[in-house]
Amino acid sequence: LFSLSGLTHESHKKDVEQVYLRCSEGSIEWMYPTGALIVNLRPNTSPASYKHLTVCIKPFKDSAGANIYLEKTGELKLLVRDGDRSPSKVYCFGYDQGGLFIEATPQQDISRKITGFQYELMNKGIASDLHTVSAPCRPCSDTEVLLAVCTSDFVIRGSIQDVTNKAEEQESIIHVGVNKLYRQKSKVFQLTGESGNWRGQIKTLLECGVKPGDGDFLFTGRMHFGEARLGCAPRFKDFQRMYKEAKDKGLNPCEIGPD
């Protein structure tokens, strides 16, 4: 978390301050915003790789007091308007499209305002997985499933215990009971004290119409702003079939042990 305060610049309301961030993910909190802030993301990677990066930001729920722009060579493009309360909305752009310019809006009482957001830098391929514009709910092909098993942040065998639909956020929360944990990048799936079973939550788009049902699935996906986002999720028996077929032909991209 990078935190700064505009109160230290109260006598210089026209000031523009620059900050440099080298982490690939984190958050910025600007208390009592005055003037403007230029956010320079400088990840610890080769500058040659910058063109392959996508930047995503997710404003805090109560973020207020400033407009957030995308800035390149002096031109500003409004990204997030002050007071925009779109819940859980994520804004993404190519790293080479510009940097972030945050400008405080005139306020009668700046002490009540805090502007803030989480940010992530990721490979463009991963970002497109998370924000597939065309057919985001379509089933994955066998090849896509086998690749997802190798590259996803989490891979589990489990069942759908329940689904909570959030109409305002246009998202569904899948409550998953875990039968086997193959991999997880973050501790999203944990042992529950009362039952001793592994459980966790995965988010997906409301339009995909996920419903509770019988049977096991192979859930794969990526972590995005601390949340598990659903990728490919075939029925487990279908995954066993495609994994065996690929293994028999020597075409499976990685070993996982599907049983």
Protein Blocks (a to p, Z undefined) as FASTA:
>chain_A
ZZddfklmmmmmmbccddddfbfbdcdddehiehjaddddddfbdfklmmmpccdddddf
klghiacdddeehiacdfbdghiacehiacdddfkloccdddddddfblmlpccdddddd
ddfklmmmmmcfbhplbccdfklmmmmmmmmmbdcddddfbdcddfknopacdddddfbd
fbdfbffbccdfklopacddddddfklopacdedddddddddeehiacdfddddfklmmm
mmmmmmmnopafbdebjZZ
